[in-house]
Amino acid sequence: MASPLSAELVRSLASALAIRAAEEKSPSPCSVEVADLFLALHSLHGNVMLAALDIVDRAMVSCVRSPAGAEVFCVLGSEHKVYVVFLEEQHCSCLYYHHRVLVRADSSTCKHVLAARLAVSLEKVARSNTVSEAEFAELVFGSNCSGPT
């Protein structure tokens, strides 16, 4: 299972990164503080962080909301499959998350969860839509996510 400390640290780093990005409007590559935040996330997650940044850069994170306000994120994976991410619960529908985070417990997250967290923090979510409660339930329970277009 993901370490609560690690998940909280990722949230804190992503929030700090978003604050710094907002203060600088467009963070420059030379920004030491922003670079330090990215390095901290990379030291925690290694190649998972790099893959997550690639997902965000390619605008592959979308948000789907229910009329009641519940939300999930749809993240397009490297094999063109869309994964459902429950951001508050730090959970993803991908096999990596199931095997490496839940079963083996040798990783604290997957690239899809980290990409969704970064996309939200950096205001880089590709699109957001609200769907009916029935469509939302199908998405959540059937993992029928159309993903970003």
C-alpha positions in Angstrom: 0.0 0.0 0.0 1.2 3.6 -0.7 2.8 5.2 2.2 0.6 8.0 3.7 3.8 10.0 4.3 4.8 9.7 0.7 1.3 10.6 -0.6 1.2 13.6 1.7 4.7 14.7 0.6 3.7 14.4 -3.1 0.6 16.6 -2.4 2.7 19.1 -0.6 5.4 19.3 -3.3 2.8 19.5 -6.0 1.0 22.3 -4.2 4.2 24.2 -3.6 5.1 23.7 -7.3 1.7 25.1 -8.3 2.1 28.1 -6.0 5.6 28.9 -7.4 4.3 28.5 -10.9 1.4 30.9 -10.2 3.8 33.4 -8.6 6.1 33.3 -11.6 3.2 33.1 -14.1 5.4 30.9 -16.3 8.2 29.3 -14.4 11.5 29.8 -16.2 13.9 26.8 -16.7 16.3 28.7 -14.4 14.0 28.9 -11.4 16.0 27.2 -8.7 12.9 26.7 -6.4 10.8 25.1 -9.1 13.7 22.9 -10.2 14.2 21.8 -6.6 10.6 20.8 -6.3 10.8 18.8 -9.5 14.1 17.2 -8.2 12.4 16.3 -5.0 9.5 14.6 -6.8 12.0 12.8 -9.1 14.0 11.6 -6.1 10.8 10.1 -4.7 9.5 8.5 -7.9 12.3 8.3 -10.4 11.2 7.3 -13.8 7.5 7.3 -12.7 7.9 11.1 -12.3 9.4 11.5 -15.8 6.6 9.4 -17.3 4.0 11.5 -15.4 5.5 14.7 -16.7 5.4 13.4 -20.2 1.7 12.6 -19.8 1.0 16.1 -18.5 3.1 17.6 -21.3 1.1 15.7 -23.9 -2.2 16.9 -22.4 -3.4 13.4 -21.6 -5.3 14.1 -18.4 -9.0 14.9 -18.3 -11.5 15.3 -15.5 -15.0 13.9 -15.4 -17.5 15.1 -12.8 -20.9 13.9 -11.7 -23.8 16.4 -11.2 -23.3 15.8 -7.4 -19.6 17.1 -7.7 -17.7 13.8 -7.5 -14.8 13.6 -9.8 -12.4 11.1 -11.4 -9.5 11.7 -13.8 -9.0 9.8 -17.0 -5.4 9.4 -18.0 -4.3 8.1 -21.4 -1.6 5.5 -20.9 1.4 4.6 -23.1 -0.5 1.7 -24.6 -3.4 4.0 -25.6 -5.6 2.6 -22.8 -7.4 5.1 -20.6 -7.0 4.6 -16.8 -9.4 5.9 -14.2 -7.6 7.8 -11.4 -9.3 8.5 -8.0 -7.1 11.4 -6.9 -8.4 11.9 -3.4 -7.9 8.2 -2.7 -4.6 8.1 -4.6 -5.8 5.1 -6.6 -5.6 4.1 -10.3 -7.1 1.3 -12.4 -3.9 0.3 -14.1 -2.1 -3.0 -13.5 1.1 -1.3 -12.4 -0.8 0.3 -9.5 -2.4 -3.0 -8.6 0.8 -5.0 -8.6 3.5 -2.6 -7.6 1.6 -0.4 -5.1 -1.1 -2.6 -3.7 0.3 -6.1 -3.9 4.1 -5.8 -3.7 4.1 -2.4 -2.0 7.4 -1.5 -3.6 6.2 1.7 -5.2 4.1 4.5 -3.7 2.2 5.5 -6.9 1.9 5.0 -10.6 2.6 7.5 -13.4 -1.2 8.0 -13.9 -1.9 9.2 -10.4 1.2 11.4 -10.3 0.3 12.9 -13.7 -3.3 13.6 -12.6 -1.9 15.3 -9.4 0.6 17.4 -11.4 -2.0 18.3 -14.0 -4.4 19.6 -11.3 -1.6 21.5 -9.5 -0.2 23.0 -12.6 -3.7 23.7 -14.1 -2.9 21.5 -17.1 -6.0 19.3 -17.1 -6.8 18.9 -20.8 -10.6 19.0 -20.4 -13.3 18.7 -17.9 -16.9 17.5 -18.4 -19.9 16.8 -16.3 -21.8 13.7 -17.1 -25.0 12.2 -15.8 -25.0 10.2 -12.6 -25.6 7.0 -14.6 -22.7 7.8 -16.9 -20.5 8.6 -14.0 -21.4 5.3 -12.3 -20.6 3.4 -15.5 -17.2 5.2 -15.6 -16.4 4.4 -12.0 -17.6 0.9 -11.9 -17.0 -0.1 -15.5 -13.8 1.9 -16.1 -15.4 3.1 -19.4 -13.4 6.3 -19.7 -13.1 8.1 -23.0 -10.1 10.1 -21.9 -8.7 13.4 -23.3 -9.3 14.2 -27.0 
